[in-house]
Structures are given as structure tokens and as C-alpha cells.
Amino acid sequence: MRLAITTFLAATGILTASLTAQAAEPTYQGQFVQGGIVFGQTDAGAEVLLDDEVIDTIAPDGRFILGFPRDYEGPAKLSIKHVDGSVESFAYDIGDREFNIQRIDGLPPKMVTPDPAVMERIKDDSRQAREARTERFTENFLEDGFIWPALGPISGVYGSQRILNGEPRAPHWGVDIAMPTGTPVVAPADGIVTLAHPDMYFSGATLFIDHGLGMVSAFLHLSEIDVKVGDVVRQGDVIGKIGESGRATGPHLDWRINVGAARVDAQLLVPPMEEAQKAANANN
């Protein structure tokens, strides 16, 4: 199940092509779509800007990652400032995606808006999560690609959204895997633990792993966390157990990915669940 990014992207037909034959221009692996993740490579020492904002984590050898939020419209404007002072600019269309929208009316107000008494706790949880995502590592944690952190039925997907009593809620940023409490969760890729919180208001026991170059995995609603902040984990290591802590209606893992501030679709990093399950069964 250790599937390299390059192997998986090529096998699924995801873009893996150089823009031109010029060595100085970037090459890409990934999808230029809403919620998409693109792995880029330019020359060593170059500076990369996306929509005029500097990408603050780029490897010494010129590797970088682009993340496109759910509602990103594009075109994406990319600028490469080379060490010789030259600048190249590119523009890329971003593919639109349709996301499931569910409207629910007639709910009691307390089901829609949190009690003011817990708002300070929610704000502090958000602060801790934000600070944990500001860690920046350039280690080559991504060379082995990604695997699913758990195998099982998918009960929720990235980008879906509920409108409660006419008020839009935040979209769902992760992929939900419904399995019994106590099911092991493994690291989908190498990385460093930057957050291990036992009880956040919404997400319960919450774990963050920084995979380098601004990419961070979050694992929500855990029943147990088996690692601590500062631990280096390797792909396949058990990092926790599935649970239903926080605001969960049943046991499941909510796996999320950020690239910098952009919340992106974790499912774009791994093979379809059915394929992963078949491969696991074949190896047992």
C-alpha cells in the first residue's frame, strides 16, 4: 500500500507534464481543480508566487505544493522568480466541481448556533489549530506518497454543505470513514506531529501531522491519540484510534488536508477506497 505519488498520479491519468522543454520552467503533478493539490518542481533557489502571494515553504531543490480551495475560481496566476533575476508568469484554468448541498429547516436555534458560553473555548481551539498549521518543514516527507489512514465505508466527502434554517454552515472539509470505535488510524504519509489535543469542542481528540512544504493532515473525533507533539511518524505507523469524540453523531474518522491556508480534498491524494480495500485484502 506504499504508493508513490508519481506512480499513482500516472496510473490515474492525473496531469504529469512539463509546460515546455525548458529546464527552468516548472513541472507539475496533480489536478488544477477546486479542492485540488498540485505538486510543483522548479529550479533550486527560485521564489514561487501564487496569485501574487509568496509561497513561504519551498524546498531547497525547488519543490513546492499548490492548494486550491473549494470555491477557487481562477485562473491561477503563478510567477517564478529565478535566481538570475528573471521572472516567468503562467496562468492556469481551474476546473469547477459540483458539491452536495443539503437544506434543513425547522431546527431549534440551539442546534444551529453554539451556546455563547462555549464560544471562548471554540475560539481558543481555533487559535491552537491555526498555530499548529503555521509550522513549516521542508524535509522530504512526501517521497512515498499517501495511503488511506483507515479503510472502510466513506460516510462524508469534501465540499458538502448544509444550510440550517436558511443559514449556510461551513462546508465539510474532510473525508469521513465510518468504522467502529477503536479501529486503528495510521499515518497516511511521513511527517511531524504538531498538535495532539485530547478534547476540542467540535472535533474532540484531534491530531495534526505536518508532511512538509505546507501540507498538514488533521485527524478528528479520535478515541485515542498514540503520539505526541514533536514525534516523527512514518507512513503506516499507528497514530491513534477512531472514535466519536467532539460533535460527532457516530464513530468515524474525519481526515482533512491543508496546503497552507487552503483546505483541499484529501481523496485526491489516494486511490479509490474500493481499490485500496481490494489491495489490502489481497495482501492478507
Residue pairs with C-beta under 8 A, 6 or more apart in sequence:
1 147
1 148
1 236
1 276
1 279
1 280
1 283
2 144
2 145
2 147
2 235
2 236
3 144
3 145
3 146
3 147
3 270
3 271
4 143
4 144
4 145
5 29
5 39
5 142
5 145
5 146
5 269
6 16
6 29
6 145
7 145
8 14
8 145
8 270
8 271
9 15
9 16
9 29
9 30
10 16
12 271
14 29
14 30
14 31
15 28
15 29
15 30
15 31
15 32
16 27
16 28
16 29
17 27
17 28
18 25
18 26
18 27
19 25
19 26
19 27
19 28
19 90
23 43
24 42
24 43
24 80
24 82
24 88
25 42
25 80
25 88
26 40
26 41
26 42
26 48
26 78
26 80
26 90
27 40
27 41
28 38
28 39
28 40
28 41
29 38
29 39
30 36
30 37
30 38
30 39
30 66
30 268
31 37
31 38
31 95
31 268
32 38
32 68
32 74
32 76
32 92
32 93
32 94
32 95
33 68
33 94
33 95
33 96
33 97
34 68
34 69
34 70
34 71
34 72
34 94
34 95
34 96
34 97
34 159
35 68
35 69
35 70
35 97
35 158
35 159
35 263
35 264
35 265
35 268
36 67
36 68
36 94
36 95
36 264
36 265
36 268
37 65
37 66
37 67
37 68
37 215
37 257
37 259
37 264
37 265
37 268
37 269
38 65
38 66
38 67
38 68
39 63
39 64
39 65
39 142
40 48
40 63
40 64
40 65
40 66
41 61
41 62
41 63
41 64
42 48
42 62
42 64
42 80
43 62
43 82
43 83
44 60
44 61
44 62
44 83
45 60
45 62
45 82
45 83
46 58
46 62
46 80
46 81
46 82
46 83
47 54
47 58
47 80
47 81
48 54
48 55
48 58
48 64
48 78
48 79
48 80
48 81
49 55
49 78
49 79
49 81
50 66
50 76
50 77
50 78
51 76
51 77
52 77
52 79
55 64
55 65
55 66
55 214
55 260
56 136
56 214
56 260
57 64
57 65
57 136
57 137
57 138
57 212
57 213
57 214
57 260
58 64
58 138
58 213
59 138
59 140
59 212
59 213
60 138
63 213
64 213
65 213
65 214
65 215
65 259
66 76
66 78
66 259
67 214
67 215
67 258
67 259
67 260
67 262
67 263
67 264
68 74
68 76
68 94
68 262
68 264
69 262
69 263
69 264
70 97
70 99
70 158
70 159
70 171
70 263
72 94
72 262
73 94
74 92
74 93
74 94
75 91
75 92
75 93
75 94
76 91
76 92
76 94
77 89
77 90
77 91
78 89
78 90
78 91
78 92
79 87
79 88
79 89
79 90
80 87
80 88
80 89
80 90
81 87
82 88
97 159
99 158
99 159
99 160
99 161
99 171
100 157
100 159
100 160
100 161
101 160
101 161
101 162
101 163
102 160
102 161
102 162
102 163
103 162
103 163
104 162
104 163
104 164
104 165
105 164
105 165
105 166
106 165
107 164
107 165
109 165
111 164
112 164
112 165
112 167
114 122
114 201
118 201
121 201
122 201
122 202
125 197
125 200
125 201
125 202
125 203
128 195
128 197
128 200
129 195
129 200
129 206
129 208
129 218
132 194
132 195
132 208
132 216
133 194
133 208
133 210
133 216
133 258
133 261
135 192
135 194
135 210
135 216
136 210
136 214
137 191
137 192
137 210
137 212
137 213
138 212
138 213
139 192
139 212
140 212
141 189
141 190
141 191
141 192
141 211
141 212
142 189
142 190
142 211
142 212
142 213
142 215
144 189
144 190
144 235
145 189
145 269
146 188
146 189
146 235
146 269
146 270
147 186
147 188
147 189
147 235
147 236
147 270
147 276
148 177
148 188
148 270
148 273
148 276
149 177
149 185
149 186
149 187
149 188
149 217
149 219
149 239
149 253
149 255
150 177
150 179
150 183
150 184
150 185
150 186
150 242
150 253
150 255
151 177
151 179
151 273
151 276
151 277
151 280
152 177
152 178
152 179
152 183
152 273
153 177
153 178
153 179
154 175
154 176
154 177
154 178
154 273
155 176
155 177
155 178
155 252
156 172
156 174
156 175
156 176
156 252
156 254
157 172
157 175
157 176
157 267
158 171
158 172
158 173
158 174
158 175
158 264
158 265
158 266
158 267
159 171
159 172
159 265
160 171
160 172
161 168
161 169
161 170
161 171
161 172
162 168
162 169
163 169
173 256
173 263
174 218
174 220
174 254
174 255
174 256
174 257
174 266
175 254
175 255
175 256
175 265
175 266
175 267
176 252
176 253
176 254
176 255
177 242
177 252
177 253
177 255
178 250
178 251
178 252
179 242
179 251
179 252
179 253
180 242
180 251
181 223
181 241
181 242
181 243
181 244
181 251
182 223
182 224
182 241
182 242
182 243
183 241
183 242
183 251
183 253
184 238
184 240
184 241
184 242
185 219
185 222
185 238
185 239
185 240
185 241
185 242
185 253
186 235
186 236
186 237
186 238
186 239
187 209
187 233
187 234
187 235
187 236
187 237
187 239
188 217
188 235
188 255
188 266
188 269
188 270
189 209
189 211
189 217
189 235
190 211
190 232
190 233
190 234
190 235
191 209
191 210
191 211
191 212
191 217
191 232
191 233
192 209
192 210
192 230
192 231
192 232
192 233
193 207
193 208
193 209
193 210
193 227
193 228
193 229
193 230
193 231
193 232
193 233
193 239
194 208
194 209
194 210
194 216
194 229
195 206
195 207
195 208
195 218
195 229
196 206
196 207
196 208
196 225
196 227
196 228
196 229
197 205
197 206
197 207
198 205
198 225
199 205
199 245
199 246
200 206
200 246
201 246
201 247
202 246
202 247
203 218
203 220
203 221
203 245
203 246
203 247
203 254
204 220
204 221
204 222
204 243
204 244
204 245
204 246
204 247
204 248
205 221
205 222
205 223
205 224
205 225
205 240
205 243
205 245
205 246
206 218
206 219
206 220
206 222
206 246
207 218
207 219
207 222
207 225
207 227
207 239
207 240
208 216
208 217
208 218
208 219
209 216
209 217
209 219
209 233
209 239
210 216
211 217
214 258
214 259
214 260
215 257
215 258
215 259
216 257
216 258
217 255
217 256
217 257
217 266
218 254
218 255
218 256
218 257
218 258
219 239
219 240
219 253
219 254
219 255
220 246
220 253
220 254
220 255
220 256
221 242
221 243
221 244
221 245
221 246
221 248
221 251
221 252
221 253
221 254
222 240
222 241
222 242
222 243
222 245
222 253
223 240
223 241
223 242
223 243
223 244
223 245
223 251
224 240
224 241
224 243
225 239
225 240
226 238
226 239
226 240
226 241
227 233
227 237
227 239
227 240
233 239
242 251
242 252
242 253
243 251
244 250
244 251
244 252
255 266
256 263
256 266
257 263
257 264
257 265
257 266
257 269
258 264
270 276
271 279
